[in-house]
Amino acid sequence: MSFYHEACHGTQDGLKESCAVFGIFGDREAARKTYLGLYSLQHRGQESAGIAASDGCTFSLHKGMGLVSSVFAGSDVLDALQGNSAIGHTRYSTTGLSGLENAQPILIRFKGGKIAAAHNGNMVNAGELRRRMEEEGSIFQTTSDSEIVLHLIARSKKDTIEEMIADSLEKIEGAYSFVFLTPSKLIAARDPLGFRPLCLGKTQGGYVVASESCALDIIESEYMRDVMPGEILSIDASGKSSIYLPTSSRRAFCIFEYIYFSRPDSIIFGDKVDKIRRSLGKTLAKEAPCNADLVIAVPDSANTAALGYARKSAIRFEIGLIRNHYVGRTFIEPHQHERDLDVKIKFNTVSGVLKGKRVVVVEDSIVRGTTLRQLIHLIRDAGAVEVHVRVSSPPVVFPCYYGIDISNRKELIAASHSVEEIRSYLEADSLAYLSVEGMLKTVGDGSAYCNACFTGDYPTVTPKNFNKERFGESAIQPISDHR
Ligand code: SF4
């Protein structure tokens, strides 16, 4: 039996978002608002979800496998999460295996009391730290990186919880945006290079932090600013205060957040995703023009870049592909497999738009190319006379160690094939990618961004035996078909 996994965002065949975090302090409906925030952040992880809430002395925690709507189905679940502060998490397992034991937030009791934590990112030295701690007698209940930080906090000899967190995070290398909840505080922390986004908003009675600002909009909270790289931001009844990890001026904001992961209605890294994504499409049109009758997007994640491409090239934008948003897990018996059936379940063509036309198809990135190849078949079957592919990012050639599921180089078509070979595999009339230079120029200060999956220029040391350490000797490779 083969299966079909619907991601709520994007169309990539082999690329998954990492996770999302949310935290709120000073709101009587803290858990309910966290639930709404997680709903907005569902595109960043669909495997599990959880909320921890505090009423100032007791903690309550609920987490489960599946989408936010099913984990928190029934009003009694949220009613049981009492208190004025809460943190939440949606997860896709880029580290550790998928399973309830790895769902977050993680709640522990230690010498300083209780603390809950939720994390987005990957630590590159997690394997080494875990091994050392296990040799010293530590027992881990999960295989996720986040538990390592909680162990480090519990071992810290510092006086305040903020200092304990700083003491622990100084030992960590890699990408992290954390939210912590103690009985009296919400604490947010971002790694010194700032890989993953994390923003701060103001509510009527307090503050909120979230991976993306779209989670602030849904609870009508006002966007204030990013949590800064290296900042440990502490919020309690007396207001907010910050301490900072040692930082250099170097930044490594994940450029893929602009290309694909974040929602276009979000502000991340201080800029509007919609604006940057449109500009990527415009730069692509300048670099790789095409004689065509219309521009279509692979919905939904390439819509915005396609609008930019169409605008700049003065070619009409049309909706030529319709995506079925209601695809859950669909089990298909092997004998039911027909050519392109997998992709037909998720997409259909608008033949009246495509028939007899020379079409530019804009895609945000190509990982394996299998879905795109099937889509091109469908577009031709709908009567298009030419199909030209334009990609609003450079070829993905290297793995990501910072929380995005691009871990296996063998799965990346561009790692072993030329652009012409990829075009031939896709059966497209032409294929062009955005250049690395064009991408970096479009986002502003290109030197502030990580672009390692395109260039191999990693901003940190890279771990040896990455896949083996995280997924085990016999584990399934982390890149899987997520169509
Ligand atoms: Fe983002 Fe790519 Fe860097 Fe990973 S390697 S953090 S996906 S830019």
Boltz pocket constraint, residues with backbone or C-beta under 6 A from the ligand:
constraints:
  - pocket:
      binder: B
      contacts: [[A, 195], [A, 252], [A, 253], [A, 254], [A, 255], [A, 256], [A, 257], [A, 398], [A, 399], [A, 400], [A, 401], [A, 402], [A, 403], [A, 404], [A, 406], [A, 450], [A, 451], [A, 452], [A, 453], [A, 454]]
      max_distance: 6.0
